[in-house]
Amino acid sequence: MPAMRPAAANAAAGQARRGGRGARVVEPRERSLGEMLCDRLDEEPWAVVDVWEELLREQLRITEPALEAIFRACGAKDSQSGKGGGGLPTALSILRDANMPQSHS
């Protein structure tokens, strides 16, 4: 078997890291505490304000998946109770809170 040239070897190694055909293999990351708190919103969208206030109170890192869950909850309604996440007014309130500078006591 002929030896691979360095460029070909590097390309083959790159394909292996990316899972062949150029698709990147993404290592699973540990979910943040904020994301775990937002799991509650799947079942209780009306708790979105409580979850948001807890995220701020505990000064937790707010990740993109956490924000997605928060804003999804704002527009959701529980199928059994009919309670909702507050809609656009709640989402706008959360956005205003997110843009306010945090005081560091």
TORTOR-289768 format. One line per 5 residues: number of its first residue (from 1); their letters; for each residue x, y, z of N, C-alpha, C, O. Coordinates in steps of 0.001 Angstrom, whole numbers, plus 500000, padded with zeros to 6 digits. Layout:
<rs>
NUM> a> X,Y,Z,X,Y,Z,X,Y,Z,X,Y,Z | ...
</rs>
This chain:
<rs>
1> mpamr> 500848,498826,500000,500000,500000,500000,500893,501236,500000,501779,501341,500848 | 500687,502183,499071,501542,503368,499019,501282,504281,500211,500168,504338,500730 | 502322,504995,500640,502200,505932,501767,501385,507138,501335,501499,507596,500198 | 500552,507661,502253,499748,508855,501965,500622,510084,502050,501512,510178,502896 | 500360,511012,501171,501049,512297,501256,500498,513054,502464,499354,512824,502856
6> paaan> 501293,513962,503070,500822,514687,504266,499494,515407,504050,498633,515389,504930 | 499318,516037,502897,498059,516765,502656,496881,515800,502625,495819,516102,503171 | 497056,514653,501999,495978,513666,501924,495687,513093,503307,494530,512852,503651 | 496741,512874,504104,496559,512352,505459,495795,513353,506314,494907,512974,507078 | 496141,514641,506184,495434,515681,506938,493970,515762,506529,493094,515936,507376
11> aaagq> 493702,515635,505233,492325,515689,504754,491535,514499,505288,490384,514651,505697 | 492141,513329,505288,491459,512136,505796,491185,512270,507287,490113,511893,507759 | 492145,512803,508028,491951,512999,509466,490835,514010,509710,490027,513838,510623 | 490792,515054,508902,489735,516060,509035,488366,515463,508780,487402,515792,509471 | 488276,514573,507775,486999,513923,507503,486590,513026,508651,485407,512948,508984
16> arrgg> 487538,512354,509257,487219,511480,510386,486701,512301,511558,485745,511894,512219 | 487318,513452,511828,486863,514314,512931,485478,514863,512659,484678,515040,513578 | 485197,515132,511394,483906,515718,511034,482847,514663,510766,481708,515003,510445 | 483195,513408,510888,482207,512360,510651,482024,512057,509175,480921,511703,508756 | 483085,512187,508370,482988,511906,506939,482287,513036,506218,481795,513947,506884
21> rgarv> 482214,513034,504964,481494,513963,504096,481343,515384,504624,480398,516070,504233 | 482230,515854,505491,482232,517240,505933,481293,517577,507072,481310,518715,507541 | 480473,516647,507543,479561,516931,508656,480352,516967,509955,481104,516037,510246 | 480196,518009,510727,480907,518136,512003,480254,517275,513061,479029,517203,513164 | 481093,516626,513841,480606,515870,514985,480678,516809,516182,481762,517255,516558
26> vepre> 479542,517106,516776,479492,518041,517892,479481,517241,519193,478623,516388,519420 | 480449,517545,520024,480506,516883,521320,479372,517425,522187,479173,518638,522244 | 478629,516555,522861,477571,517054,523744,478179,517855,524885,479196,517463,525458 | 477554,518973,525210,478052,519795,526306,477135,519617,527507,475986,519195,527378 | 477652,519939,528643,476853,519855,529854,475842,520993,529851,476192,522139,529571
31> rslge> 474594,520677,530160,473551,521701,530196,473749,522598,531411,474181,522142,532470 | 473430,523873,531246,473570,524820,532346,472413,524657,533331,471378,524078,533002 | 472606,525174,534537,471550,525141,535543,470331,525925,535055,469190,525530,535299 | 470582,527025,534372,469482,527812,533818,468648,527017,532827,467422,527128,532812 | 469312,526213,531994,468587,525370,531041,467750,524325,531777,466627,524015,531378
36> mlcdr> 468310,523795,532847,467567,522800,533625,466341,523426,534282,465280,522804,534342 | 466483,524649,534773,465327,525344,535358,464251,525589,534300,463058,525521,534594 | 464674,525870,533082,463727,526148,532003,462980,524902,531543,461958,525015,530866 | 463470,523715,531897,462744,522486,531555,461330,522516,532121,460405,521958,531529 | 461171,523152,533241,459859,523271,533896,458832,523919,532970,457638,523630,533060
41> ldeep> 459300,524792,532085,458399,525561,531236,457700,524711,530185,456679,525128,529637 | 458231,523526,529895,457560,522638,528946,456193,522216,529477,455228,522098,528722 | 456129,521994,530777,454876,521563,531402,454097,522715,532026,452876,522635,532158 | 454788,523781,532409,454168,524902,533122,454555,526230,532473,455311,526998,533068 | 454059,526519,531278,454465,527765,530616,454082,529018,531405,454719,530061,531258
46> wavvd> 453049,528921,532237,452629,530075,533033,453677,530447,534086,453586,531525,534674 | 454656,529597,534338,455692,529867,535341,456873,530632,534752,457907,530767,535406 | 456735,531130,533535,457861,531765,532857,458418,532954,533643,459635,533127,533704 | 457568,533765,534237,458052,534923,535002,458812,534453,536244,459853,535016,536581 | 458305,533438,536918,458999,532896,538095,460377,532358,537723,461359,532604,538422
51> vweel> 460437,531622,536619,461719,531057,536180,462679,532182,535809,463850,532149,536188 | 462195,533171,535072,463039,534307,534670,463587,535035,535897,464775,535354,535959 | 462711,535295,536876,463152,536000,538084,464183,535180,538857,465113,535741,539437 | 464025,533864,538867,465009,533015,539545,466354,533037,538813,467408,533062,539449 | 466317,533027,537500,467559,533121,536731,468307,534412,537070,469526,534410,537241
56> lreql> 467560,535510,537163,468185,536798,537486,468660,536836,538932,469777,537274,539207 | 467826,536384,539851,468158,536414,541277,469429,535611,541562,470291,536046,542325 | 469530,534444,540944,470687,533568,541163,471869,533934,540268,472933,533322,540357 | 471678,534936,539402,472704,535400,538465,473272,534245,537637,474483,534113,537462 | 472351,533415,537134,472756,532278,536323,473045,532717,534894,472479,533693,534402
61> ritep> 473927,531987,534242,474251,532240,532844,473024,531890,532011,472456,530807,532154 | 472624,532801,531153,471447,532585,530327,471927,532238,528923,472460,533084,528204 | 471728,530986,528551,472207,530473,527277,471134,530592,526207,469975,530880,526503 | 471528,530369,524973,470573,530410,523869,469439,529397,524049,468279,529752,523836 | 469733,528141,524435,468619,527202,524660,467677,527656,525781,466472,527416,525705
66> aleai> 468209,528305,526813,467355,528802,527894,466443,529914,527370,465252,529944,527681 | 467002,530819,526580,466180,531894,526007,465100,531338,525088,463962,531807,525103 | 465461,530334,524288,464458,529716,523414,463307,529154,524233,462143,529340,523878 | 463621,528467,525327,462570,527887,526181,461719,528976,526812,460501,528830,526916 | 462350,530066,527235,461626,531173,527869,460643,531802,526889,459474,531999,527221
71> fracg> 461113,532118,525682,460230,532787,524725,459197,531830,524138,458099,532256,523780 | 459526,530558,524035,458538,529561,523614,457419,529479,524660,456242,529371,524315 | 457802,529533,525942,456810,529478,527026,455912,530714,527007,454726,530628,527325 | 456476,531857,526636,455659,533079,526579,454485,532906,525624,453399,533426,525879 | 454686,532193,524548,453632,532019,523549,452820,530754,523708,451904,530502,522926
76> akdsq> 453144,529948,524715,452476,528648,524870,451302,528720,525833,451188,529635,526649 | 450431,527721,525709,449327,527528,526660,449336,526079,527085,449571,525182,526275 | 449080,525857,528353,448967,524501,528863,447670,523905,528325,446613,524529,528411 | 447754,522696,527768,446578,522093,527134,445495,521715,528134,444315,521693,527785 | 445877,521418,529372,444871,521007,530357,444255,522190,531092,443032,522286,531202
81> sgkgg> 445093,523087,531594,444559,524189,532401,444184,525404,531569,443379,526233,531995 | 444775,525509,530370,444517,526682,529542,445336,527892,529944,445241,528945,529313 | 446155,527750,531008,446999,528865,531435,448113,529055,530415,448663,528091,529884 | 448427,530300,530157,449466,530606,529182,450648,531304,529804,450659,531635,530989 | 451647,531517,528964,452882,532141,529412,452872,533655,529367,453899,534283,529627
86> gglpt> 451756,534248,529048,451668,535709,529091,451804,536397,527751,451558,537599,527650 | 452187,535668,526726,452249,536235,525383,453284,537326,525201,454293,537381,525904 | 453008,538188,524244,453932,539248,523860,454258,540211,525001,455423,540583,525143 | 453289,540637,525825,453637,541547,526922,454696,540949,527870,455597,541660,528316 | 454588,539663,528172,455571,539021,529045,456922,538943,528351,457953,539220,528964
91> alsil> 456924,538567,527072,458175,538479,526316,458873,539841,526259,460090,539922,526425 | 458109,540901,526026,458700,542245,525977,459250,542669,527330,460299,543309,527404 | 458552,542317,528392,459034,542622,529742,460365,541924,530020,461275,542518,530596 | 460471,540665,529609,461710,539911,529796,462836,540543,528982,463964,540661,529461 | 462529,540947,527753,463551,541612,526932,464020,542914,527577,465213,543218,527563
96> rdanm> 463091,543681,528140,463484,544925,528814,464391,544622,530006,465405,545292,530205 | 464021,543604,530804,464856,543205,531938,466248,542794,531480,467245,543134,532118 | 466312,542061,530374,467593,541544,529878,468510,542674,529421,469732,542530,529446 | 467931,543791,529008,468733,544908,528512,469131,545898,529594,469921,546808,529341 | 468591,545730,530804,468943,546642,531901,470274,546232,532502,470527,545047,532717
101> pqshs> 471128,547216,532774,472406,546857,533413,472148,546274,534799,471312,546776,535550 | 472870,545216,535124,472737,544564,536433,473616,545291,537436,474771,545609,537153 | 473058,545550,538606,473856,546185,539663,474665,545113,540368,474151,544030,540649 | 475888,545395,540647,476763,544449,541350,476956,544945,542759,477756,545848,543005 | 476215,544349,543699,476279,544791,545092,477504,544282,545776,477714,544561,546956
</rs>
